Amino acid sequence: MSATETVTTFTLEPTSTKSVRTYKDAPGIVVTKTKSVPNELIEAASATLYLHPHGDWRDQLIRDGYAVIKAAIPKQKAREYQQKAFGWMKSFGNDRLDFLDPETWKKENLPPVDVNINVYNCYGVTHEKFMWDARMEPGVLGAFEKLWNTDQLLASFDGLNVTLPNRKDAQRKSPWPHFDQSPYKAGLHCVQGIISLSDHGPEDGGLVVYKGSHNLFNEFFSTQIRKEDWDEFNYYQLSDEQLQWFLDHGCEEVKVNCEAGDLVVWDSRTCHWGMEPTEKSNTVRTVIYSCFTPAKFASEEALSKKKELFENFSGTTHWPHADLTAVRNPTHTNVERTGPLEKPVMTDKLLKLAGAKPY
């Protein structure tokens, strides 16, 4: 076992045997379905990846369904991005918020959101300059270029996670193991990513994966889920009984640990969830979700929608080329911010990654 892993055991609260799709049904999110990627494009994009061993993190991704890419961003640079994130968090007239004082870590001092999962993807944050700068760091973008064997990529307009440990006014969240890929999609369609702006160890919360579950993705849906219960949406949450099926088939439960500047990537067919910090943690876990897929995966319809979303500074799901979204600001607040505080520099490369300019 590597130094970046901790194997733990979590107990799921009793749930229905029927899966749920909480993200799809969350307030403020409207999903635009787009055409499926032709199988020949998926097969061609995957051919180089699966053809031979690479001698790097790609081998772990293929084998285990996830990998940690060390020092994708210099640690000091990651800390600077974290301070930018903290500045954004305090930009809502909430000067009482002090990241060094847990007594100020209250809902009233935080940006108002509808979805209580520590993720911020409204108010234009997905297009803040620091978010785009982090996405376009050579070690981040280069990793996805190496993965897909192309520099013609699309970026997800994904969110920011700032988790304040042991908040007195928030209940600890239960595990929510899920897939971010529809069973109707065969093969490798998407590899998700987390840019870590803080260290997080065994007590600090973060990504939990079920090692090797991506290899059982097709078998699970073919043998355990009636086809009439399949969904085209790229999200499927498991019940405790369904999760046990993967554990019984040898999928080890792993809490992924990493340092500031690391990039964590995982196959969207890998079962995963975000763990809450334990009572022993005092780390403000800070990450940027970042994903890139080949631009050729996107249909003309999807590119048109993506350009519109970019021009309106809207967010998306983890998928750059599908399940495009319009993330609305919460309705229970008077905050009228519809764009970033600091817009990114609209370079030719950024516009192409955003789908606003063709390759």
GURODREN-763546 format. One record per residue (C-alpha): residue in three letters; x, y, z. Coordinates in steps of 0.05 Angstrom, whole numbers, plus 5000, padded with zeros to 4 digits. Layout:
kolmi | px | py | pz
ALA | X | Y | Z;
...
This chain:
kolmi | px | py | pz
MET | 5000 | 5000 | 5000;
SER | 5027 | 5069 | 4983;
ALA | 5037 | 5126 | 5031;
THR | 4979 | 5163 | 4999;
GLU | 4927 | 5111 | 5021;
THR | 4889 | 5095 | 5083;
VAL | 4843 | 5036 | 5086;
THR | 4783 | 5049 | 5130;
THR | 4715 | 5020 | 5145;
PHE | 4652 | 5063 | 5144;
THR | 4582 | 5044 | 5163;
LEU | 4526 | 5067 | 5117;
GLU | 4463 | 5091 | 5149;
PRO | 4402 | 5049 | 5131;
THR | 4378 | 5066 | 5061;
SER | 4328 | 5040 | 5011;
THR | 4351 | 4985 | 4965;
LYS | 4332 | 5031 | 4907;
SER | 4387 | 5079 | 4887;
VAL | 4376 | 5154 | 4889;
ARG | 4403 | 5210 | 4846;
THR | 4409 | 5268 | 4895;
TYR | 4456 | 5310 | 4852;
LYS | 4410 | 5308 | 4792;
ASP | 4351 | 5330 | 4835;
ALA | 4389 | 5384 | 4874;
PRO | 4362 | 5455 | 4874;
GLY | 4391 | 5503 | 4824;
ILE | 4416 | 5450 | 4774;
VAL | 4385 | 5441 | 4706;
VAL | 4415 | 5386 | 4664;
THR | 4419 | 5390 | 4588;
LYS | 4426 | 5321 | 4558;
THR | 4469 | 5316 | 4497;
LYS | 4482 | 5262 | 4445;
SER | 4525 | 5202 | 4465;
VAL | 4596 | 5198 | 4441;
PRO | 4603 | 5149 | 4383;
ASN | 4635 | 5083 | 4406;
GLU | 4691 | 5089 | 4355;
LEU | 4715 | 5154 | 4385;
ILE | 4716 | 5124 | 4455;
GLU | 4753 | 5063 | 4431;
ALA | 4804 | 5104 | 4392;
ALA | 4817 | 5151 | 4451;
SER | 4826 | 5092 | 4498;
ALA | 4869 | 5050 | 4451;
THR | 4936 | 5084 | 4468;
LEU | 4921 | 5084 | 4542;
TYR | 4907 | 5010 | 4547;
LEU | 4957 | 4987 | 4494;
HIS | 5019 | 4979 | 4538;
PRO | 5047 | 4995 | 4607;
HIS | 5069 | 5067 | 4618;
GLY | 5113 | 5064 | 4679;
ASP | 5076 | 5122 | 4712;
TRP | 5010 | 5140 | 4746;
ARG | 4970 | 5117 | 4686;
ASP | 4984 | 5045 | 4704;
GLN | 4953 | 5055 | 4773;
LEU | 4893 | 5090 | 4742;
ILE | 4882 | 5031 | 4695;
ARG | 4891 | 4979 | 4749;
ASP | 4858 | 5012 | 4810;
GLY | 4812 | 5064 | 4779;
TYR | 4847 | 5123 | 4811;
ALA | 4917 | 5153 | 4819;
VAL | 4953 | 5209 | 4856;
ILE | 4999 | 5252 | 4814;
LYS | 5048 | 5283 | 4861;
ALA | 5067 | 5357 | 4857;
ALA | 5026 | 5373 | 4795;
ILE | 5029 | 5445 | 4822;
PRO | 5087 | 5471 | 4865;
LYS | 5064 | 5469 | 4938;
GLN | 5074 | 5543 | 4948;
LYS | 5032 | 5558 | 4886;
ALA | 4977 | 5513 | 4913;
ARG | 4977 | 5551 | 4979;
GLU | 4970 | 5616 | 4940;
TYR | 4910 | 5589 | 4904;
GLN | 4881 | 5568 | 4971;
GLN | 4887 | 5640 | 4996;
LYS | 4851 | 5663 | 4933;
ALA | 4796 | 5614 | 4949;
PHE | 4792 | 5640 | 5020;
GLY | 4788 | 5711 | 4993;
TRP | 4729 | 5691 | 4950;
MET | 4695 | 5658 | 5009;
LYS | 4700 | 5724 | 5047;
SER | 4675 | 5767 | 4990;
PHE | 4601 | 5765 | 5010;
GLY | 4603 | 5819 | 5064;
ASN | 4620 | 5766 | 5115;
ASP | 4683 | 5795 | 5146;
ARG | 4671 | 5756 | 5210;
LEU | 4695 | 5693 | 5175;
ASP | 4765 | 5678 | 5200;
PHE | 4798 | 5614 | 5175;
LEU | 4842 | 5612 | 5237;
ASP | 4782 | 5617 | 5285;
PRO | 4735 | 5556 | 5286;
GLU | 4684 | 5597 | 5326;
THR | 4670 | 5637 | 5262;
TRP | 4657 | 5575 | 5220;
LYS | 4582 | 5584 | 5217;
LYS | 4530 | 5583 | 5162;
GLU | 4516 | 5657 | 5173;
ASN | 4588 | 5673 | 5155;
LEU | 4592 | 5630 | 5093;
PRO | 4570 | 5642 | 5021;
PRO | 4496 | 5623 | 5016;
VAL | 4485 | 5558 | 4977;
ASP | 4428 | 5509 | 4967;
VAL | 4468 | 5444 | 4967;
ASN | 4502 | 5428 | 5032;
ILE | 4562 | 5387 | 5008;
ASN | 4617 | 5439 | 5019;
VAL | 4619 | 5452 | 4944;
TYR | 4612 | 5521 | 4913;
ASN | 4594 | 5524 | 4840;
CYS | 4550 | 5586 | 4834;
TYR | 4562 | 5662 | 4836;
GLY | 4611 | 5654 | 4778;
VAL | 4664 | 5620 | 4822;
THR | 4676 | 5566 | 4769;
HIS | 4704 | 5621 | 4724;
GLU | 4745 | 5660 | 4774;
LYS | 4815 | 5675 | 4749;
PHE | 4847 | 5633 | 4803;
MET | 4804 | 5574 | 4784;
TRP | 4824 | 5578 | 4711;
ASP | 4897 | 5591 | 4729;
ALA | 4897 | 5527 | 4771;
ARG | 4863 | 5486 | 4717;
MET | 4914 | 5510 | 4666;
GLU | 4976 | 5496 | 4708;
PRO | 5024 | 5456 | 4663;
GLY | 5025 | 5397 | 4712;
VAL | 4949 | 5393 | 4712;
LEU | 4933 | 5405 | 4640;
GLY | 4994 | 5364 | 4619;
ALA | 4969 | 5304 | 4659;
PHE | 4904 | 5303 | 4621;
GLU | 4940 | 5313 | 4555;
LYS | 4983 | 5252 | 4571;
LEU | 4921 | 5213 | 4592;
TRP | 4882 | 5225 | 4529;
ASN | 4942 | 5231 | 4482;
THR | 4918 | 5299 | 4455;
ASP | 4925 | 5372 | 4471;
GLN | 4856 | 5387 | 4442;
LEU | 4815 | 5383 | 4505;
LEU | 4753 | 5413 | 4537;
ALA | 4751 | 5434 | 4610;
SER | 4695 | 5423 | 4660;
PHE | 4668 | 5486 | 4692;
ASP | 4672 | 5451 | 4759;
GLY | 4667 | 5475 | 4830;
LEU | 4708 | 5494 | 4891;
ASN | 4706 | 5454 | 4956;
VAL | 4724 | 5488 | 5022;
THR | 4709 | 5442 | 5080;
LEU | 4712 | 5472 | 5150;
PRO | 4722 | 5414 | 5198;
ASN | 4677 | 5401 | 5258;
ARG | 4629 | 5459 | 5247;
LYS | 4584 | 5464 | 5308;
ASP | 4523 | 5483 | 5266;
ALA | 4528 | 5427 | 5214;
GLN | 4511 | 5354 | 5218;
ARG | 4562 | 5303 | 5196;
LYS | 4543 | 5276 | 5127;
SER | 4532 | 5202 | 5115;
PRO | 4572 | 5165 | 5062;
TRP | 4542 | 5170 | 4992;
PRO | 4580 | 5121 | 4947;
HIS | 4564 | 5133 | 4875;
PHE | 4585 | 5128 | 4803;
ASP | 4590 | 5189 | 4757;
GLN | 4577 | 5150 | 4693;
SER | 4514 | 5123 | 4663;
PRO | 4510 | 5047 | 4651;
TYR | 4490 | 5064 | 4580;
LYS | 4562 | 5089 | 4569;
ALA | 4610 | 5032 | 4557;
GLY | 4684 | 5042 | 4566;
LEU | 4726 | 5101 | 4590;
HIS | 4688 | 5165 | 4577;
CYS | 4712 | 5211 | 4633;
VAL | 4768 | 5216 | 4684;
GLN | 4753 | 5264 | 4741;
GLY | 4804 | 5305 | 4779;
ILE | 4817 | 5342 | 4844;
ILE | 4870 | 5395 | 4849;
SER | 4890 | 5395 | 4922;
LEU | 4905 | 5463 | 4952;
SER | 4916 | 5435 | 5022;
ASP | 4947 | 5374 | 5054;
HIS | 4895 | 5323 | 5075;
GLY | 4912 | 5260 | 5113;
PRO | 4872 | 5204 | 5145;
GLU | 4832 | 5250 | 5191;
ASP | 4820 | 5308 | 5143;
GLY | 4765 | 5280 | 5099;
GLY | 4767 | 5275 | 5023;
LEU | 4760 | 5224 | 4968;
VAL | 4742 | 5152 | 4986;
VAL | 4747 | 5102 | 4928;
TYR | 4732 | 5029 | 4920;
LYS | 4795 | 5002 | 4887;
GLY | 4781 | 4964 | 4823;
SER | 4706 | 4978 | 4823;
HIS | 4713 | 5008 | 4753;
ASN | 4730 | 4938 | 4727;
LEU | 4663 | 4912 | 4754;
PHE | 4621 | 4970 | 4729;
ASN | 4591 | 4933 | 4669;
GLU | 4580 | 4868 | 4708;
PHE | 4545 | 4905 | 4765;
PHE | 4494 | 4939 | 4721;
SER | 4485 | 4877 | 4677;
THR | 4472 | 4829 | 4734;
GLN | 4448 | 4871 | 4793;
ILE | 4406 | 4927 | 4764;
ARG | 4345 | 4916 | 4720;
LYS | 4355 | 4951 | 4654;
GLU | 4289 | 4989 | 4663;
ASP | 4323 | 5022 | 4724;
TRP | 4383 | 5046 | 4684;
ASP | 4387 | 5121 | 4671;
GLU | 4423 | 5162 | 4618;
PHE | 4444 | 5212 | 4671;
ASN | 4516 | 5205 | 4693;
TYR | 4502 | 5192 | 4766;
TYR | 4482 | 5130 | 4804;
GLN | 4483 | 5126 | 4880;
LEU | 4490 | 5058 | 4913;
SER | 4450 | 5030 | 4970;
ASP | 4487 | 4994 | 5027;
GLU | 4468 | 4927 | 4996;
GLN | 4495 | 4947 | 4928;
LEU | 4559 | 4973 | 4958;
GLN | 4568 | 4907 | 4995;
TRP | 4567 | 4872 | 4927;
PHE | 4631 | 4909 | 4908;
LEU | 4663 | 4894 | 4975;
ASP | 4646 | 4821 | 4968;
HIS | 4679 | 4822 | 4900;
GLY | 4745 | 4846 | 4930;
CYS | 4740 | 4922 | 4921;
GLU | 4781 | 4952 | 4977;
GLU | 4755 | 5015 | 5009;
VAL | 4810 | 5068 | 5008;
LYS | 4812 | 5139 | 5035;
VAL | 4860 | 5176 | 4989;
ASN | 4910 | 5222 | 5023;
CYS | 4949 | 5275 | 4987;
GLU | 4988 | 5340 | 4995;
ALA | 4978 | 5411 | 4971;
GLY | 4996 | 5413 | 4897;
ASP | 4978 | 5340 | 4883;
LEU | 4927 | 5322 | 4829;
VAL | 4881 | 5263 | 4844;
VAL | 4847 | 5230 | 4784;
TRP | 4796 | 5175 | 4780;
ASP | 4756 | 5137 | 4727;
SER | 4683 | 5159 | 4729;
ARG | 4666 | 5084 | 4732;
THR | 4701 | 5080 | 4800;
CYS | 4653 | 5081 | 4859;
HIS | 4672 | 5139 | 4905;
TRP | 4647 | 5191 | 4955;
GLY | 4672 | 5250 | 4995;
MET | 4687 | 5235 | 5068;
GLU | 4675 | 5285 | 5123;
PRO | 4734 | 5305 | 5168;
THR | 4738 | 5268 | 5234;
GLU | 4735 | 5302 | 5302;
LYS | 4812 | 5301 | 5303;
SER | 4820 | 5345 | 5241;
ASN | 4837 | 5419 | 5243;
THR | 4853 | 5424 | 5168;
VAL | 4811 | 5468 | 5122;
ARG | 4809 | 5420 | 5064;
THR | 4810 | 5460 | 4999;
VAL | 4805 | 5431 | 4929;
ILE | 4786 | 5450 | 4859;
TYR | 4749 | 5398 | 4818;
SER | 4779 | 5396 | 4749;
CYS | 4767 | 5349 | 4691;
PHE | 4786 | 5349 | 4617;
THR | 4763 | 5305 | 4560;
PRO | 4779 | 5305 | 4485;
ALA | 4743 | 5361 | 4448;
LYS | 4723 | 5310 | 4395;
PHE | 4678 | 5277 | 4446;
ALA | 4631 | 5337 | 4443;
SER | 4576 | 5343 | 4392;
GLU | 4561 | 5408 | 4357;
GLU | 4500 | 5415 | 4401;
ALA | 4543 | 5406 | 4464;
LEU | 4595 | 5456 | 4440;
SER | 4542 | 5507 | 4427;
LYS | 4513 | 5497 | 4496;
LYS | 4582 | 5499 | 4528;
LYS | 4598 | 5565 | 4494;
GLU | 4533 | 5594 | 4520;
LEU | 4548 | 5570 | 4591;
PHE | 4618 | 5600 | 4588;
GLU | 4592 | 5667 | 4564;
ASN | 4543 | 5668 | 4622;
PHE | 4596 | 5645 | 4672;
SER | 4556 | 5583 | 4690;
GLY | 4581 | 5518 | 4719;
THR | 4576 | 5446 | 4695;
THR | 4579 | 5377 | 4725;
HIS | 4646 | 5339 | 4726;
TRP | 4635 | 5323 | 4652;
PRO | 4666 | 5372 | 4602;
HIS | 4629 | 5347 | 4540;
ALA | 4562 | 5320 | 4568;
ASP | 4510 | 5333 | 4623;
LEU | 4521 | 5407 | 4613;
THR | 4487 | 5449 | 4666;
ALA | 4463 | 5517 | 4685;
VAL | 4477 | 5525 | 4759;
ARG | 4432 | 5579 | 4786;
ASN | 4447 | 5623 | 4846;
PRO | 4407 | 5604 | 4908;
THR | 4337 | 5634 | 4912;
HIS | 4339 | 5648 | 4987;
THR | 4390 | 5703 | 4983;
ASN | 4395 | 5775 | 4959;
VAL | 4464 | 5763 | 4929;
GLU | 4460 | 5783 | 4856;
ARG | 4529 | 5764 | 4833;
THR | 4527 | 5731 | 4765;
GLY | 4600 | 5729 | 4746;
PRO | 4670 | 5723 | 4774;
LEU | 4701 | 5778 | 4817;
GLU | 4764 | 5773 | 4775;
LYS | 4754 | 5748 | 4705;
PRO | 4805 | 5701 | 4674;
VAL | 4851 | 5725 | 4619;
MET | 4816 | 5704 | 4555;
THR | 4874 | 5672 | 4519;
ASP | 4867 | 5631 | 4456;
LYS | 4881 | 5568 | 4496;
LEU | 4830 | 5583 | 4550;
LEU | 4776 | 5598 | 4499;
LYS | 4788 | 5531 | 4465;
LEU | 4787 | 5494 | 4531;
ALA | 4722 | 5529 | 4547;
GLY | 4691 | 5508 | 4481;
ALA | 4682 | 5581 | 4462;
LYS | 4731 | 5576 | 4404;
PRO | 4741 | 5516 | 4358;
TYR | 4806 | 5479 | 4352;
